[in-house]
Amino acid sequence: SNNLREALAYIVQKQPQVVLVAADHPNKKVRTLPKLLLQAFPVKIIAFAEQQSGASVAALHDMGMEYSLFPPVS
């Protein structure tokens, strides 16, 4: 979802086992989502970067997630 509130509402309602989070999402607040979710739910979070830019890869590293997918993701 491009809407952070929609995504959060969906996650709260469905409580999935795995959540994918784009490190290079245009909304910078999405980078706080993993820590929030990990405090609230037993969920595995996989961070990924869609673009092969240095900024995207740096954002992915900064998230410090246990599971990360580096570009290109296919």
N, C-alpha and C positions, 0 to 999 in steps of 0.2 A: 504494500500500500504506500502511496505517496503521502498520505495523511497520518501523522504520528498518533493522533488521538484515536483514529479508526483502528489502526494497528494494535494499539494498546488495549482497546475495548475488545477486539477480537481475541487477543491472547488471553485476557482475563476470562472471557466467556468460554472459550474452547480448551484452554490450558493444554496446549500441545506439548509433546515431549521434546521437540527440536524447533528452534527458531533461527532463521537465517537473517543476518543484519548486514546491510551494505555499508561499508566504511566510507564510501564516497558518495553517500546519499546527499542531495542538495541541502536538506535540513540538518544542520550541524548538531541539533539536539538528539538526533538518532544515536549518536555515540554514547549518550548517557543511558540509553535503553537497556543494554546488557546488564549493567550493574543493578539497575532497578529490578529487572526481571529475576536475576539471580537471588536477590534478597527476598522476593515474594513467592517464587515458585521453584519446584524441582525441575528445572529445564536445562537442556543442553543448548548452548548458543554457538552458532557457527558464523563467524564474521567473514566477509568476503569483499573483494574489490572488483568492480566491473571494468574499470579502466586500467591500462598499464602505465599510467602516469606516475611520476615520482610522488606527487601529492597523495594519490590514492593509496599507494603502497605505504607511505608514511602514516597515513590515517589508520590503516589496518594494523600497523605495528603499534601505534599509540593506544589502540583499544586494548591490547594486551590479553586477548582472549586465548583460552586453552586450544580452541580449534579455529584455524584460519585457512581460507582458500585464497591463494595469490593468483593474480591474473596471468594468463588468460584462463578463465573458467569455462570449460566446455562440457 
